[in-house]
């Protein structure tokens, strides 16, 4: 057993060298560790599930495996969470019980899936599956968010460029015109001068208005109604609706596939899906599905009318899976189709939006340049 623990310490890349550090170093380390613990998400959870599954596969007891992670891993966040879990396990409680008592770090999806697999006694499979699911979901979520954020960043840069143009560059040109006593400015040039003067005289008011708008949007879209409005807005966008629809469809299918494989029944699966997805539109849809399932309906009859979120061909594949008692295979066929389609859609979105936004930026720049060009010609005529 000691040799095994030596291998584990080597696998975790541990450095057990002790040294005497300055109090400032200790303060910085304690601060960073407290932040690290509070940010136990994503990669930390994947690391914990993977390390635990590796040790369980080598026939290490669950309590010993968690204790090893708590004692030897150099990931502070994982180490502290492992210590909390170990307190429950040492009292004879199950892993799912411990996760239920740590809702800040593990959601209902984690505990319910593990609870179902604990009954079958095959905890290794579910830990590996959870790690794979989180890896995929994290990867596809980052792609999805970046596809939405990238055009916003371009728009922000465009707005900053326009503000710099009206706030810093154009005033210098107009000052030259005033100094040279250029009269009879073209209407377009006078319009630009008025906009530039407005920016210079009211920039504080504009800044406060923008900040209040951002704060209001942040608060509003964090509410249930705001989330619903935002989701419906994404579904109404010409280029984004397809990506959004496929993204949540893939997540829905992957979660459902893993939960059904763990032995959870339809009711338990959809109740967990309702809480895990966290999207009002999906929650409302799942509530309707649960109503049908509780009346002894099958999944196909429950989702066949939810065409806005569940495409018809997906419902048909699920129907085939139910009729042939191979729902797992049908869900995998759905994922094979839509995961690839989602990747293609995300990549295409960035390629389409970037030139469109750049064209609009160039249009604004050329329009402003053409309006200023008349003033520049007047200044040149005066000089000559």
RAJO-V988474 format. One record per run of one state. SS is the DSSP state (a for helix, b for strand, c for the rest). FROM is the first residue (numbers start at 1). LEN is the number of residues. Records with the same first field share a line. If there is no record, write none. Layout:
BEGIN
SS = FROM-LEN / FROM-LEN
END
This chain:
BEGIN
c = 1-1 / 12-11 / 39-4 / 58-4 / 73-3 / 90-5 / 101-7 / 121-2 / 180-7 / 221-3 / 237-4 / 262-4 / 278-2 / 294-5 / 304-8 / 324-3 / 384-1
a = 2-10 / 23-16 / 43-15 / 62-11 / 76-14 / 95-6 / 108-13 / 123-57 / 187-34 / 224-13 / 241-21 / 266-12 / 280-14 / 299-5 / 312-12 / 327-57
END
